[in-house]
Amino acid sequence: MAAVPDRAAPEGPLPTLPIVVARLLALYADEEYTADDIVAVLEADPGLSARLLRLANSAYYGFVGHVGTLQRSVVLLGEVTVQAVALGASLLRAWRGRRLPATVEDVWVHSYLCGMGCRVLAKTLPPRLLRLDPDALFLAGLLHDVGKILFLAEDAAGYGKDLEESTSSEDLRARELLRFGRDHAEAGGELLASWSLPPWMSALVRHHHDGEALRDELQAPLEVVAASHAAARGREPPIGEIVTAPLGDLLKGRIKEARLEAEEFYRAIS
């Protein structure tokens, strides 16, 4: 089993990863891990364990019989869902003891739907086009707007108003620059890099509105994220070299079906 860090990251302006979550991600990077290893890490965080049990017993998943143990919930939910819950709950620590603004739910539901769309396309397209597995692209889509969560934690009222009043992506990013000195894409990319998530993922998040700055091998994943983002917003997915019109129609239908799943996920992490 791989060694795990004693600390997630040095203290700084970006939120640090809880030690349990850092150990969980380190464990997943080790090809030798077992479900028992995952449970042993999760047991150090009762709150996270309770969230996973809640999700496993939610109406959406509907597993046969009550899921009463952490080990069974880990096995049934799977690696990527456990990671997603752990990361999502970590990002909501800023509101500990405070009521979560409705805007936070809007961002997370959209992000989850974007992640689901990425997974749908990654499972449908030939692997050689994307060079990333569906679960990896799900996490990239899930975290593409993580910078918005950071900004809401810093100024929920002011930034919530920006989100409500902005007329376009360009308008929103201009407002972000005025309010925070950087846009949500840059903030999100910096956060994922500080959490030692894969460099391609932090690059994709940092440049998801600035695709020409990405390496050639990330252009296809960027197109997948962009199409999923649009479909999750209820807009027509942009058609490009990778995402064709039939794939766009498939994407819209699958994302529409996943709304309940996205809401259940948000309830689990909050």
Secondary structure, DSSP 4 states (H G I P E B T S, - for coil): -----SSSS--SSSPPPPHHHHHHHHHHTSTT--HHHHHHHHTT-HHHHHHHHHHHTSTTT--SS---SHHHHHHHH-HHHHHHHHHHHHHTGGGTTSPPPHHHHHHHHHHHHHHHHHHHHHHHS-HHHH-S-HHHHHHHHHTTTHHHHHHHHH-HHHHHHHHHH--SHHHHHHHHHHHHSS-HHHHHHHHHHHTT--HHHHHHHHTTT-GGGS-GGGHHHHHHHHHHHHHHTTSPPPP-SSS-HHHHHHHHHHHHHTHHHHHHHHHHH-
